[in-house]
Amino acid sequence: MKMENNQPRLNMADSAKMRWSMMLLVSLAMALNYYFYDALSPLKDLLTTKLGFSSSDYGFFNSAYSIPNVFLGMAVIGGIILDRIGIRITGLMFFGAMVVGSFLTYYGTTEAFNSGGLGYAFLNSFKPDYSPALKMMSIGYFLFGLGAETSIVVVSKVVVKWFKGKELALALGLNIAIARLGSGAAMIISPRMIDPDWTAPVFLGFVLMAIGMLAFLFYTFFDRKYDQQSKQGMTAEPDEVFRLADIAKLLSNKAFLYITLLCVTFYSAVFPFMKYAPDLMANKYGFARETAGDIAAMLPFGTIFFTPIFGLICDHKGKSASLMILGSLLLVCVHLMFALTNITPYVPMFILGVAFSLVPAAMWPAVARIVKENRLGTAYGLMTSVQNIGLWLFPLLIGVVLDASNPGVAQALIDGQEATYDYTNPLLMLAAVGSLGLVFAFLLKAADKKDNVGIELPNKVQAPQEE
């Protein structure tokens, strides 16, 4: 950076008020993304009784979210696009995909579609084992997922852009916490909006998603001003052109590899679980739909308090790898408690909130320490694509295992009879996945100690970037 009159030129990010305002703005957009992601989670039973979904169908629908990121590599491609053409265009493209996808998901639930509306006859003309409603909703969720995961990468890079060298872990922790307000709100609001029209919560999600895109559009004006200001009177190292070999470089970095593997295993044991959590509360503990949603909402609302605290610890005290180990261990304990005990669900949900704060608060800022900023979009995109393997696979597996462990229950519910699901086997499966994540967390700490990566150092202490 050039100096004028021996004084460094300040930019917008040097204003605490401005950088925190930008974090809040993009976090709002991300929270509305999270709202739609979980808008249908408390309504699994209604998808069965209204649209005839089995647990396997429900799992298929939720897995559609991750198909573009697993099989088309869209999160990686989106990260590369982000590094090449920038935050503004990339963000608007992928937020646009979310708006279209959220509308089609809603349309698939409506009477207008299911009574023979536009697209019904075509979707009914093939694969008769899958209903037109399931197909339309899955197409919508596919498009929503195509945009959602890259938009999260975009927002993460926005926060890094404004906070690198400052309160980065705290800012990323607050960003995640605010975003999860959307999930918590969906768990609470959706069950209370089903009368007189059970599709109203999904419509609200579509409207909120459109508002989220407008919020990001508003952010782009500040982003442009930031970039214009940064170019005046300053020189910077030119960005390198992306090469496919850069992905190989990332994967050859042991610390990055272990963080990525921890990411996929940890999130695989959390997000798919949350898709079924309200139904678990209703079936195992006998709670009404509204109460089941409220208990599931403890997780996202709990992270609002804990994630910033753990972010502050990482900023000022370090120990990020150690916190990831602790969070992974707590996750395994939670699933075992749900599977093997009858303890009140409030206890394991509280512990899960702590675990789900520990790992993300430590993990995402750690990536920014070991990857150059002009490759950060690619790194986050690669992590997100790998993470989506679990987000695609495990909703499917939970649904299949649930149906296999409870033969006849889905049909009984469709027929209007009383029946309940036993969730023991799916929960044991998730505990096993969480145990694998714990192994990767230990390997990460060992690699950090051996190679002096600096992940255990406070985030305000500069560490060598390996990539």
Secondary structure, DSSP 8 states (H G I E B T S, - for coil): --EETTEE---GGG-HHHHHHHHHHHHHHHHHHHHHHHTTGGGHHHHHHHH---HHHHHHHHHHTTHHHHTS-HHHHHHHHHHHH-HHHHHHHHHHHHHHHHHHHHHHHSHHHHTT-TTHHHHTTS-TTS-HHHHHHHHHHHHHHHHHHHHHHHHHHHHHHHHTTSSHHHHHHHHHHHHHHHHHHHHHHGGGS-SS-TTHHHHHHHHHHHHHHHHHHHHHHHHHHHHHHHHTT----------THHHHHHHH-HHHHHHHHHHHHHHHTTHHHHHHHHHHHHHHH---HHHHHHHHTHHHHHHHHHHHHHHHHHHHT--HHHHHHHHHHHHHHHHHHHHH----THHHHHHHHHHHHHHHHHHHHHHHHHS-GGGHHHHHHHHHHHHHHHHHHHHHHHHHHHHHHSTTHHHHHHTT-------HHHHHHHHHHHHHHHHHHHHHHHHHHHHT--TTS-TTS------
